[in-house]
Amino acid sequence: MCQLTETNGKHMHKLFENTTKNINKFTNFVSRMFSDGDKNLIKFCRIEYGNDWQWAYLRYKKQGQFPNTLRKVA
């Protein structure tokens, strides 16, 4: 088995540190998106789903997830 050297350990620590920072940034982004009531949620739906924004908004409100507009091709 291969043991971690001090250099590998420092590299892994830095990797986990960067991952944690990115997760925190994403979490903050999502929190900000939903923090202003539904105003930002509606804005997101309008940008992401265009003319179908109301359908996407209602689906999210009822089912807790956004619709997937990509079709699966067999």
A tleap script that builds the chain and sets N, CA, C and O, in Angstrom:
source leaprc.protein.ff14SB
mol = sequence {
  NMET CYS GLN LEU THR GLU THR ASN GLY LYS
  HIE MET HIE LYS LEU PHE GLU ASN THR THR
  LYS ASN ILE ASN LYS PHE THR ASN PHE VAL
  SER ARG MET PHE SER ASP GLY ASP LYS ASN
  LEU ILE LYS PHE CYS ARG ILE GLU TYR GLY
  ASN ASP TRP GLN TRP ALA TYR LEU ARG TYR
  LYS LYS GLN GLY GLN PHE PRO ASN THR LEU
  ARG LYS VAL CALA
}
set mol.1.N position { 0.828 -1.184 0.000 }
set mol.1.CA position { 0.000 0.000 0.000 }
set mol.1.C position { 0.872 1.247 0.000 }
set mol.1.O position { 2.007 1.236 0.478 }
set mol.2.N position { 0.326 2.296 -0.536 }
set mol.2.CA position { 1.061 3.550 -0.640 }
set mol.2.C position { 0.642 4.472 0.505 }
set mol.2.O position { -0.545 4.725 0.711 }
set mol.3.N position { 1.618 4.961 1.234 }
set mol.3.CA position { 1.313 5.896 2.310 }
set mol.3.C position { 1.372 7.319 1.776 }
set mol.3.O position { 2.154 7.627 0.876 }
set mol.4.N position { 0.532 8.183 2.344 }
set mol.4.CA position { 0.579 9.586 1.963 }
set mol.4.C position { 1.830 10.229 2.527 }
set mol.4.O position { 2.134 10.100 3.713 }
set mol.5.N position { 2.537 10.909 1.677 }
set mol.5.CA position { 3.674 11.670 2.157 }
set mol.5.C position { 3.176 13.017 2.648 }
set mol.5.O position { 2.008 13.360 2.465 }
set mol.6.N position { 4.051 13.771 3.265 }
set mol.6.CA position { 3.653 15.092 3.767 }
set mol.6.C position { 3.192 15.983 2.618 }
set mol.6.O position { 2.239 16.745 2.780 }
set mol.7.N position { 3.850 15.901 1.458 }
set mol.7.CA position { 3.470 16.707 0.295 }
set mol.7.C position { 2.086 16.315 -0.203 }
set mol.7.O position { 1.265 17.183 -0.500 }
set mol.8.N position { 1.821 15.013 -0.297 }
set mol.8.CA position { 0.499 14.559 -0.731 }
set mol.8.C position { -0.573 14.970 0.270 }
set mol.8.O position { -1.675 15.355 -0.122 }
set mol.9.N position { -0.262 14.892 1.535 }
set mol.9.CA position { -1.205 15.308 2.568 }
set mol.9.C position { -1.550 16.781 2.462 }
set mol.9.O position { -2.711 17.161 2.612 }
set mol.10.N position { -0.548 17.612 2.206 }
set mol.10.CA position { -0.791 19.057 2.033 }
set mol.10.C position { -1.629 19.307 0.789 }
set mol.10.O position { -2.511 20.166 0.783 }
set mol.11.N position { -1.342 18.541 -0.274 }
set mol.11.CA position { -2.100 18.689 -1.514 }
set mol.11.C position { -3.568 18.313 -1.288 }
set mol.11.O position { -4.469 19.017 -1.743 }
set mol.12.N position { -3.799 17.220 -0.597 }
set mol.12.CA position { -5.164 16.781 -0.319 }
set mol.12.C position { -5.890 17.795 0.561 }
set mol.12.O position { -7.069 18.080 0.348 }
set mol.13.N position { -5.175 18.340 1.557 }
set mol.13.CA position { -5.780 19.351 2.423 }
set mol.13.C position { -6.200 20.561 1.599 }
set mol.13.O position { -7.299 21.081 1.788 }
set mol.14.N position { -5.351 21.013 0.696 }
set mol.14.CA position { -5.660 22.164 -0.156 }
set mol.14.C position { -6.855 21.849 -1.063 }
set mol.14.O position { -7.719 22.700 -1.274 }
set mol.15.N position { -6.899 20.639 -1.591 }
set mol.15.CA position { -8.010 20.224 -2.450 }
set mol.15.C position { -9.332 20.265 -1.682 }
set mol.15.O position { -10.323 20.798 -2.181 }
set mol.16.N position { -9.350 19.708 -0.480 }
set mol.16.CA position { -10.561 19.732 0.337 }
set mol.16.C position { -10.939 21.154 0.747 }
set mol.16.O position { -12.119 21.497 0.819 }
set mol.17.N position { -9.933 21.970 1.012 }
set mol.17.CA position { -10.188 23.370 1.383 }
set mol.17.C position { -10.866 24.104 0.232 }
set mol.17.O position { -11.834 24.836 0.440 }
set mol.18.N position { -10.353 23.906 -0.985 }
set mol.18.CA position { -10.954 24.552 -2.159 }
set mol.18.C position { -12.359 24.027 -2.425 }
set mol.18.O position { -13.251 24.793 -2.789 }
set mol.19.N position { -12.558 22.740 -2.247 }
set mol.19.CA position { -13.887 22.152 -2.438 }
set mol.19.C position { -14.880 22.752 -1.449 }
set mol.19.O position { -16.006 23.087 -1.817 }
set mol.20.N position { -14.465 22.883 -0.209 }
set mol.20.CA position { -15.326 23.465 0.822 }
set mol.20.C position { -15.687 24.907 0.481 }
set mol.20.O position { -16.839 25.314 0.639 }
set mol.21.N position { -14.721 25.671 0.019 }
set mol.21.CA position { -14.984 27.070 -0.363 }
set mol.21.C position { -16.002 27.138 -1.493 }
set mol.21.O position { -16.915 27.963 -1.464 }
set mol.22.N position { -15.844 26.268 -2.492 }
set mol.22.CA position { -16.772 26.281 -3.620 }
set mol.22.C position { -18.175 25.848 -3.211 }
set mol.22.O position { -19.160 26.403 -3.696 }
set mol.23.N position { -18.270 24.881 -2.341 }
set mol.23.CA position { -19.584 24.461 -1.844 }
set mol.23.C position { -20.244 25.609 -1.095 }
set mol.23.O position { -21.441 25.848 -1.258 }
set mol.24.N position { -19.480 26.320 -0.280 }
set mol.24.CA position { -20.021 27.467 0.455 }
set mol.24.C position { -20.483 28.570 -0.488 }
set mol.24.O position { -21.523 29.186 -0.257 }
set mol.25.N position { -19.714 28.826 -1.555 }
set mol.25.CA position { -20.111 29.846 -2.528 }
set mol.25.C position { -21.415 29.458 -3.212 }
set mol.25.O position { -22.296 30.297 -3.398 }
set mol.26.N position { -21.539 28.195 -3.583 }
set mol.26.CA position { -22.762 27.724 -4.237 }
set mol.26.C position { -23.958 27.819 -3.287 }
set mol.26.O position { -25.043 28.243 -3.684 }
set mol.27.N position { -23.749 27.423 -2.044 }
set mol.27.CA position { -24.813 27.498 -1.047 }
set mol.27.C position { -25.276 28.933 -0.854 }
set mol.27.O position { -26.476 29.193 -0.766 }
set mol.28.N position { -24.333 29.863 -0.787 }
set mol.28.CA position { -24.682 31.280 -0.645 }
set mol.28.C position { -25.453 31.786 -1.860 }
set mol.28.O position { -26.404 32.556 -1.726 }
set mol.29.N position { -25.034 31.344 -3.055 }
set mol.29.CA position { -25.728 31.739 -4.287 }
set mol.29.C position { -27.180 31.281 -4.250 }
set mol.29.O position { -28.088 32.062 -4.537 }
set mol.30.N position { -27.400 30.026 -3.900 }
set mol.30.CA position { -28.761 29.487 -3.842 }
set mol.30.C position { -29.575 30.205 -2.768 }
set mol.30.O position { -30.748 30.513 -2.978 }
set mol.31.N position { -28.960 30.470 -1.626 }
set mol.31.CA position { -29.663 31.182 -0.546 }
set mol.31.C position { -30.096 32.569 -0.991 }
set mol.31.O position { -31.216 32.993 -0.707 }
set mol.32.N position { -29.213 33.277 -1.687 }
set mol.32.CA position { -29.557 34.613 -2.174 }
set mol.32.C position { -30.669 34.553 -3.215 }
set mol.32.O position { -31.529 35.432 -3.265 }
set mol.33.N position { -30.648 33.518 -4.039 }
set mol.33.CA position { -31.644 33.401 -5.096 }
set mol.33.C position { -33.048 33.264 -4.508 }
set mol.33.O position { -34.012 33.774 -5.079 }
set mol.34.N position { -33.167 32.582 -3.378 }
set mol.34.CA position { -34.473 32.337 -2.789 }
set mol.34.C position { -34.776 33.247 -1.601 }
set mol.34.O position { -35.849 33.131 -1.007 }
set mol.35.N position { -33.869 34.140 -1.241 }
set mol.35.CA position { -34.055 34.944 -0.045 }
set mol.35.C position { -35.053 36.094 -0.217 }
set mol.35.O position { -35.624 36.565 0.766 }
set mol.36.N position { -35.263 36.538 -1.422 }
set mol.36.CA position { -36.140 37.685 -1.671 }
set mol.36.C position { -37.528 37.209 -2.070 }
set mol.36.O position { -38.089 37.655 -3.071 }
set mol.37.N position { -38.073 36.294 -1.273 }
set mol.37.CA position { -39.388 35.747 -1.602 }
set mol.37.C position { -39.324 35.017 -2.935 }
set mol.37.O position { -38.324 34.377 -3.261 }
set mol.38.N position { -40.376 35.119 -3.678 }
set mol.38.CA position { -40.421 34.456 -4.983 }
set mol.38.C position { -39.931 35.355 -6.113 }
set mol.38.O position { -39.876 34.926 -7.266 }
set mol.39.N position { -39.580 36.580 -5.796 }
set mol.39.CA position { -39.142 37.528 -6.816 }
set mol.39.C position { -37.956 36.991 -7.615 }
set mol.39.O position { -37.987 36.991 -8.846 }
set mol.40.N position { -36.919 36.536 -6.927 }
set mol.40.CA position { -35.745 36.016 -7.615 }
set mol.40.C position { -36.018 34.669 -8.270 }
set mol.40.O position { -35.448 34.356 -9.315 }
set mol.41.N position { -36.883 33.877 -7.661 }
set mol.41.CA position { -37.265 32.588 -8.237 }
set mol.41.C position { -37.988 32.795 -9.568 }
set mol.41.O position { -37.717 32.091 -10.541 }
set mol.42.N position { -38.886 33.740 -9.608 }
set mol.42.CA position { -39.604 34.057 -10.849 }
set mol.42.C position { -38.628 34.583 -11.894 }
set mol.42.O position { -38.717 34.219 -13.066 }
set mol.43.N position { -37.710 35.427 -11.481 }
set mol.43.CA position { -36.702 35.960 -12.414 }
set mol.43.C position { -35.875 34.817 -12.998 }
set mol.43.O position { -35.623 34.788 -14.203 }
set mol.44.N position { -35.456 33.883 -12.159 }
set mol.44.CA position { -34.691 32.726 -12.630 }
set mol.44.C position { -35.498 31.931 -13.649 }
set mol.44.O position { -34.982 31.563 -14.704 }
set mol.45.N position { -36.761 31.667 -13.336 }
set mol.45.CA position { -37.618 30.889 -14.244 }
set mol.45.C position { -37.798 31.600 -15.578 }
set mol.45.O position { -37.785 30.958 -16.628 }
set mol.46.N position { -37.964 32.901 -15.547 }
set mol.46.CA position { -38.128 33.660 -16.796 }
set mol.46.C position { -36.878 33.574 -17.665 }
set mol.46.O position { -36.969 33.435 -18.885 }
set mol.47.N position { -35.717 33.656 -17.031 }
set mol.47.CA position { -34.466 33.595 -17.790 }
set mol.47.C position { -34.213 32.172 -18.301 }
set mol.47.O position { -33.858 31.978 -19.463 }
set mol.48.N position { -34.394 31.211 -17.447 }
set mol.48.CA position { -34.034 29.823 -17.774 }
set mol.48.C position { -35.044 29.145 -18.701 }
set mol.48.O position { -34.656 28.359 -19.565 }
set mol.49.N position { -36.341 29.443 -18.530 }
set mol.49.CA position { -37.384 28.717 -19.265 }
set mol.49.C position { -38.134 29.562 -20.285 }
set mol.49.O position { -39.021 29.052 -20.971 }
set mol.50.N position { -37.796 30.847 -20.399 }
set mol.50.CA position { -38.413 31.696 -21.421 }
set mol.50.C position { -39.924 31.764 -21.297 }
set mol.50.O position { -40.456 32.042 -20.222 }
set mol.51.N position { -40.615 31.507 -22.408 }
set mol.51.CA position { -42.077 31.593 -22.431 }
set mol.51.C position { -42.753 30.572 -21.523 }
set mol.51.O position { -43.923 30.733 -21.174 }
set mol.52.N position { -42.035 29.536 -21.141 }
set mol.52.CA position { -42.593 28.497 -20.266 }
set mol.52.C position { -42.274 28.734 -18.793 }
set mol.52.O position { -42.331 27.805 -17.986 }
set mol.53.N position { -41.942 29.960 -18.445 }
set mol.53.CA position { -41.491 30.235 -17.078 }
set mol.53.C position { -42.569 29.930 -16.033 }
set mol.53.O position { -42.252 29.458 -14.941 }
set mol.54.N position { -43.829 30.194 -16.356 }
set mol.54.CA position { -44.901 29.943 -15.377 }
set mol.54.C position { -45.041 28.449 -15.094 }
set mol.54.O position { -45.261 28.051 -13.950 }
set mol.55.N position { -44.916 27.633 -16.120 }
set mol.55.CA position { -44.965 26.184 -15.965 }
set mol.55.C position { -43.829 25.716 -15.056 }
set mol.55.O position { -44.047 24.906 -14.155 }
set mol.56.N position { -42.620 26.226 -15.291 }
set mol.56.CA position { -41.467 25.842 -14.478 }
set mol.56.C position { -41.637 26.311 -13.031 }
set mol.56.O position { -41.330 25.575 -12.094 }
set mol.57.N position { -42.123 27.528 -12.860 }
set mol.57.CA position { -42.332 28.084 -11.527 }
set mol.57.C position { -43.347 27.254 -10.736 }
set mol.57.O position { -43.096 26.895 -9.585 }
set mol.58.N position { -44.483 26.951 -11.348 }
set mol.58.CA position { -45.511 26.158 -10.674 }
set mol.58.C position { -45.036 24.745 -10.371 }
set mol.58.O position { -45.353 24.192 -9.318 }
set mol.59.N position { -44.284 24.165 -11.284 }
set mol.59.CA position { -43.743 22.812 -11.044 }
set mol.59.C position { -42.812 22.823 -9.840 }
set mol.59.O position { -42.843 21.917 -9.006 }
set mol.60.N position { -41.978 23.867 -9.759 }
set mol.60.CA position { -41.062 23.963 -8.623 }
set mol.60.C position { -41.846 24.140 -7.321 }
set mol.60.O position { -41.525 23.509 -6.314 }
set mol.61.N position { -42.846 24.974 -7.337 }
set mol.61.CA position { -43.626 25.232 -6.127 }
set mol.61.C position { -44.380 23.976 -5.669 }
set mol.61.O position { -44.491 23.727 -4.469 }
set mol.62.N position { -44.893 23.191 -6.612 }
set mol.62.CA position { -45.672 22.005 -6.267 }
set mol.62.C position { -44.801 20.789 -5.957 }
set mol.62.O position { -45.082 20.045 -5.018 }
set mol.63.N position { -43.733 20.585 -6.752 }
set mol.63.CA position { -42.948 19.354 -6.640 }
set mol.63.C position { -41.574 19.552 -6.004 }
set mol.63.O position { -40.892 18.581 -5.676 }
set mol.64.N position { -41.169 20.814 -5.831 }
set mol.64.CA position { -39.884 21.071 -5.197 }
set mol.64.C position { -38.677 20.861 -6.088 }
set mol.64.O position { -37.546 20.807 -5.607 }
set mol.65.N position { -38.914 20.741 -7.391 }
set mol.65.CA position { -37.795 20.616 -8.332 }
set mol.65.C position { -38.174 21.256 -9.658 }
set mol.65.O position { -39.347 21.329 -10.023 }
set mol.66.N position { -37.155 21.715 -10.367 }
set mol.66.CA position { -37.398 22.318 -11.661 }
set mol.66.C position { -37.566 21.226 -12.710 }
set mol.66.O position { -36.972 20.154 -12.598 }
set mol.67.N position { -38.375 21.501 -13.727 }
set mol.67.CA position { -38.548 20.510 -14.789 }
set mol.67.C position { -37.285 20.366 -15.621 }
set mol.67.O position { -36.517 21.314 -15.783 }
set mol.68.N position { -37.085 19.165 -16.143 }
set mol.68.CA position { -35.962 18.898 -17.025 }
set mol.68.C position { -36.472 19.042 -18.449 }
set mol.68.O position { -37.345 18.290 -18.882 }
set mol.69.N position { -35.932 20.003 -19.170 }
set mol.69.CA position { -36.411 20.256 -20.536 }
set mol.69.C position { -35.625 19.467 -21.569 }
set mol.69.O position { -35.918 19.560 -22.761 }
set mol.70.N position { -34.634 18.694 -21.143 }
set mol.70.CA position { -33.873 17.890 -22.090 }
set mol.70.C position { -34.608 16.582 -22.352 }
set mol.70.O position { -35.050 15.909 -21.421 }
set mol.71.N position { -34.730 16.237 -23.603 }
set mol.71.CA position { -35.382 14.983 -23.951 }
set mol.71.C position { -34.346 13.874 -24.026 }
set mol.71.O position { -33.227 14.080 -24.496 }
set mol.72.N position { -34.731 12.708 -23.561 }
set mol.72.CA position { -33.862 11.558 -23.674 }
set mol.72.C position { -34.072 10.919 -25.034 }
set mol.72.O position { -35.200 10.611 -25.419 }
set mol.73.N position { -32.993 10.726 -25.749 }
set mol.73.CA position { -33.072 10.125 -27.067 }
set mol.73.C position { -32.636 8.669 -26.961 }
set mol.73.O position { -31.577 8.369 -26.409 }
set mol.74.N position { -33.439 7.788 -27.480 }
set mol.74.CA position { -33.133 6.345 -27.389 }
set mol.74.C position { -32.028 5.967 -28.344 }
set mol.74.O position { -31.639 4.801 -28.406 }
savepdb mol mol.pdb
quit
